[in-house]
């Protein structure tokens, strides 16, 4: 939902909540799919470095 042009914070919040409630429910994740399956994989991590 695009709420860019709603100035009032409270009004924007109510609009977003209403849109979230009206949206169809998201499908459950398939049984065999890992939670991090879409994450970027790394081959080798250097000691003391951040992964991503």
C-alpha positions in Angstrom: 0.0 0.0 0.0 1.3 3.4 -0.9 0.9 5.9 2.0 3.4 8.4 0.8 1.0 11.2 0.4 -0.8 10.8 3.7 0.7 13.4 6.0 -0.9 12.6 9.4 0.9 9.7 11.1 -2.2 8.3 12.9 -4.2 8.4 9.7 -1.4 6.6 7.8 -1.2 4.0 10.6 -5.0 3.3 10.4 -4.8 3.0 6.6 -1.9 0.6 6.7 -3.6 -1.6 9.4 -6.8 -1.7 7.4 -4.9 -2.7 4.2 -3.0 -5.4 6.1 -6.3 -6.8 7.5 -8.0 -6.7 4.1 -5.0 -8.4 2.3 -5.3 -12.2 1.7 -3.4 -14.4 4.0 0.1 -15.4 2.9 0.6 -19.1 2.0 2.4 -21.3 4.4 6.0 -22.3 3.5 6.2 -25.7 1.9 7.3 -28.5 4.1 10.7 -29.2 2.5 11.8 -25.6 2.1 14.5 -24.3 4.4 13.9 -21.0 6.1 17.2 -19.5 4.7 17.0 -21.0 1.3 16.8 -17.6 -0.4 19.8 -16.2 1.5 23.0 -15.5 -0.3 25.5 -18.3 0.4 29.2 -17.8 1.1 31.8 -20.3 0.1 34.5 -19.5 2.7 34.5 -17.0 5.5 37.7 -15.3 6.6 38.2 -15.3 10.4 36.9 -12.1 12.0 35.0 -10.8 9.0 31.3 -10.2 8.6 29.4 -12.8 6.6 27.4 -10.5 4.5 
